[in-house]
């Protein structure tokens, strides 16, 4: 590999920040893609008012996807490494992806801001505010279009930008820096105006002050993008650096954050209908489960209701269950489970010692399967089938009896009273 340029001041170390750049790129590109997808889902199937602002944002993210590929190409060919350790071919390929990335940045930022202004147009019903928004859209187009063209034609022929040994001419790096600074100034101005517009729009709306401030902050997240744009503009001098593959890492990261966080900030205010829909679905699911539970409970009223009636008849008097008898199904399960654990015979050797089955009339037992065939939870019975040892014995017994006996037989057993 041929070395180029002056050796780095770090003592010749061949450092590589490429993996960090790739990780950061994916870290912000993934959420921005998800947010655009959720935005389209919300506008298409929930609010059903898909508009031009959403279409422009989709185009913006598509171009941003190309920009991510350009960044990956820059990293592959040397971004994050010192120029001294790169071959002439690597430097040429890096400059080509760098050129494409800057064009993508200009176009993506312009479309992203136009999408935000189109969204604000949908909110505004006042003619003077709408005229102001249309003026800003025209200003973005008329400013970014010539700046993008100037960025493209700075070298003649265009490929002279990355094939520096080929014949042709290029403008100085100072002119390139000024183009980038001019685009940054336009972006910062439009970001702050776009962030202030919701305040003008919502301040006279008759809603609580706390909610009004929250909406203004939510819709004014563009100031985050403006702050990053300021940082990126301040770092514009890096495009003039001789060791651009190493020195230009800060500017490259600023561009990545500026675009992806700007897209996320533009989509967040539109997520409220989606969140409301998700909460409604969760409530509906819980209500459905509760109704199913109540329906299943009603199927067992023929023994549970009778047990409650027995409790009501004996209320106020002492019984084998104690003084505080339960009046709900949950309380019944807890009560009978605890009583059963206190009263079950610890050294029982036969199934008939089970306190429930000992109360079953003999004429009923003669009509039903044997106790062993029921696989009852025979706690404490040696050599017994203990497969249900971890299951609540009362709940398990109810299920077994409902399955293996006739409903009128289960009634005659009076399970609750027997326990």
N, C-alpha and C positions, 0 to 999 in steps of 0.2 A: 504494500500500500504506500503510495506516495504521500509524503507530508506536505502541507501547504501552510503558508502564513507563519507568523511569529509564534514560537512556543508559548503556551499559557504561563501566566505568572504563578500558577499553583505548583510549579516545580515539575511540570511534565506529566501530571496525573491525567489519565484518560478517563475522566469521570463521565457518567451517563445519567442524565435526568429523564431520559425518555420514558421509562416505566412509570415514573411519577406523573408525567404529563398525560400519558394514556389513561392512567387510573382516574385522574381528575376529570379528564374529558368524558369518560363513561359515567362518572359520578353525577355530573350535571346534565349530560345529554339524555340519560335514561329517564330521570324525573320529568324533564321537559317534554319528552315524547309521550309519556304517560298522561301528563296534564292536557296535552293537545287531544289525545284520544278520548279522555274523559269529557273534555269540552264538547267534542263532536257528538258523543253519546248523549250528553245532557241536552244539547240543542236539537238533536234529531229525534230522540225517542221520549224525552221527558217534557221539555218545554215546547217542542215542535215548532221552533221558530229559527231554523237555520238561516243565517244571513251572510252577506258579503264579508263581514268581519271574520266570520269563522272560516270561510273559504280562503281568504287571504292569509289567515294564520296557518291553515293547513299547507299552503304553498310555501310559507315562511319556514315551517318545520321541514318540509321536503328539501329545500335548499340548504337548511342547516345540517341535514343529514349528509349532503354532499360535502359541506364544510368539515364535518367530522372526518370524512374520508381524506380530505386534504391534510388535516392535522396529523392523521395517522401516517400519511405519506411523508410529511415533514419529519416526524419522529424517526421513521424508518431510515431516512437518508441523512440524519445527523442532528436534528433539533434536540438540544439538551446535551450536546457534546461540543468540544472545542474544535474549531475549524482546522486546527493544525493536524488533527488525527483523521481527517476525511480526505478521500481521494477527490480528484477533479470531477469524476463522474458523479460522486455522491453530492458534492457541492452544487453541481448543475441541476441535479434532480431535486435537491432541496429548494433551490431558488424557483424552480417551476411550480412546485406545490405551494410555496410561499406566495407567489404571484396570484395563483388561482384562489388561495385562501383570502387574500385581501379583497379581491373582487367579490367573493361570496359574502364577506363581512359587510361591505357597503350595501349590497342588494338586500341581504337579510335584515339588517337594521332598519332600512327604509320601509320594507314591507311590514315588519313588526309594528312600527310606529303608526303606519297607515291603518293597520288592523285595529289598533287601540282607538284611533280617532274615529273610525267607522263605528265601533262599538259605542263610543260616546255620542255619536250622531243619532243612534237609535234611542238613546235615553233623553235627548234634548228635544223639547217641543217649542222652544223659543227661536224665532227666526234670527235674531241677532247673534245668538250663540251658535246656531247652525252655520251661519255665514262665517263665523270665526273658525269653526272646525274645518270647513271646506277650504278656507284660506291656508290653514296649516297643512292640509293634505297637499295642496298645490305647491306650497313652499317646500315640502319634503321632496316632491317629485322634481321640481325645477332646480333644487340644490344637489340632490344625490345623483341625478342623471349626468350632469356635466362632470361632477367629481369622479364618478365611475368611469366615464369615458377618458378623462385625463389619466386615471390610473392605468387604463388599458394601453393607451398610446404613448406612454412615457418613453418607450423604446421603439425604434424603427429599424428593422422589422420587429414585431412583438417578441419573437423568440430570442432576440438579443438580450432580453432581461435575464434569461437563464443560460444562454450560450454566449458567455461574455467574450470568448475568443473569436466569434463569428463577426463578419463585417456589419457595420451599422453604427447607429448613435443612440445614446440614452441621455435623458435629462440627469442632472446632478441629484445626488441623494438628498440634498437640502430641499429641492423642489418636491420630491416624494414625501418628505417629512411635512411640508406645508400642506400638501393635499390631505394627508391624514389628520393634521391638526384642524383644518377647516371642516372636515367631516365630523370630527369630535365635537367642535363647537356647535354645529347644527344639531347634533344628537342631544347634547346637553340642554340646549334651549327648548327644543320640542319636548323633551322628557319632563322638564319642570313645568311647562305650560300644560301638558297633558295631565300631570299630577295635580295641578291647581284647579283644573276645570271641574272635577267632581265637587270641590268645595263650593264653587260658584253655583253649580247646578243644584246641590242638595241643601245649601244653607237656609233657603227660604221654605223648604218643604216642612210641613207640619208633622214632625215626628220627634220622639224624645231626643234630648240633646246627646245622651250617651250613645244611642243607636246612630245618630247622625254623625258623631265623631268617628265611630267605628267604621261606618261606611266610607267616610272620606279617607280614612287611613287605609282601608282595604283597597279602594280604587285608586289610591295615590301611591301604590307600591313602585311606580315608575321612578321615584326618586332613588331607589336602590340601583337601578340601571344607570341613572345619571351619575351617581357616585362612582360606579365602576368605569364609566366612560371618561370621567375626569382623570382617574388613575391611568387609564390607557392612553389618553392624550398627553399626559405628563411624560409617559414613557416612550413617546414617539421618537425621541432621539436615538432609540436603540436600532432603528432601521438604518442608521448611518454607521453603526459600529462595524469594524473590520471583522471581528469574531462574532458575526450575527447569529450563528447557530447556538452559541452559548449565551451571549448577552441578551438576545431577543426572547429568552424564555419568559420573562416577566410580561412582556407585551402580548405574547401568544396566550398565556394563561388569562390575562385580562380580557382578551377578545372572547375566549371560551366562556368565561363567567358572564360577560356582558350580554351575549346573545341568549344563552340558555336560561339564566336567571330572569332576563327580560321577558322571555316567553312564559316562564312559570308565573311571574307577577301579572302578566296580562290575562292568564287563564284562571287564577285563583278567585277573582270576584264572581266568576260564573259557576262556581261549584256549589253554591248554596242549594239550588233546586235538586242537585244530585244527592247531597247529604240528607235533605228532607225526604227524598224518595227512599233512600236506604233505611232511614229511621222508621219510616212508615212500614216498609216491608218487614223489618224486625218486629215491630209491634204487632203486625198482622200475623206473623209466624207464631209469636208467643200466645196471641189470643187463640189461634187455631189449636195450638197444643193444649191450652187450658180447656178449651171446649171439648177436645178429644178426651182429656182426662176426666172431665165432668161426665161425659157420655159413658165412659167405661165405668165410672163409679156408680152411675145410675143402674147399670146392669146387675149390680150386687145389692140393690136395695132390699131384695127379698130376705136377706139375712142381716144386713147391717141396720136397716130401719127397725127390725124387730129387736135387735140388741139395744138400740137407743131407747126404744119404748120400755124395755126392761129396766134400763138405767133410770129412766124418768120415773117409773113406778116405785123404784127403790130409793130415789134420791132423798136424802135427809136421814136415812136409816143406815146402820152399819151393815156391811156385807163382807164376803170373803175377798172382795176387791179393794176395800178401803173406803175412806170417806169422800175423796175427791174423784168422782167418776168423770171420764171425758165426754164431751158433747160434740166432737168433730171427728172426721175420719183420721186425720193426722194424729190427733190426740189419742184416738183409739189404738192406732198401730203402736205408738210409743208406749201407751199404758199397758197393753196386753203383752208386748214384747218384754218390758221390764218385769211385769208380774210373772211371766212364764219363766224367765231366767232365775227369779228368786225361788219359785215354787217347784221347778222340775226336780224329780228325784235324782240325786247325783250318782247313785249306784244301781240304777235300774238294769235288769238283765233281760227283760222281755219287752216287746213292743207294747203290750197291754198296760204297762206302767205309765205310758204317756198320759198326762193329765187330761188331754182332750179326748182321746179315744176311750178312756175309762168311763166317760159319761155317755157314750153312744149306746142306745138300747140294743139289746141282743137281737131283737127281731129285725132291726135295721142292718146290723152286721151280717146277718144271714143272707141278705139280698145284694150285698155289694162285694167287691173284691176284698181279699185279705189285706191285713195291715201291711204285711211285707211287700205285697204287690204295689202298694201305693208309694213306696219309697219315701216315707215320711222322714223328716229330719230328727232322727232319734239321738238326741244329744245325750251323752253319758252311757249309751248302751254299747256294751262290748261286742265286737264283731258285727256291728250293724252297718248298713250302708250309710255312710256319712257324707255323701256327695253334696248335700245341702247344708253342710255345717256352717258355711259363711253366709247363708241366706236367712233373712228374718223368718223364723218358724211360723209366725202367724200369717204373714203374707203368702208364704209358700203353701201352707195348709189350705188357705182359702182357694188358691189357684188349683191345687190338686182336687179338692172336693168339688169345685165347680166343674172340673173337667170329667171326673170319674163318676159322679153321682148325679141323680136327677135333681132338678131345682127344689122340688117339694121335699126330697130327702134331706137336702142341706138345711132347709128351713126347720125340719124336725130336730135336727141336731142342736140348734141354738148355740152356735159356736161361741158367740160372745159370752153367753151365760155360763157355758161349760168352763170357760177359762177364768 
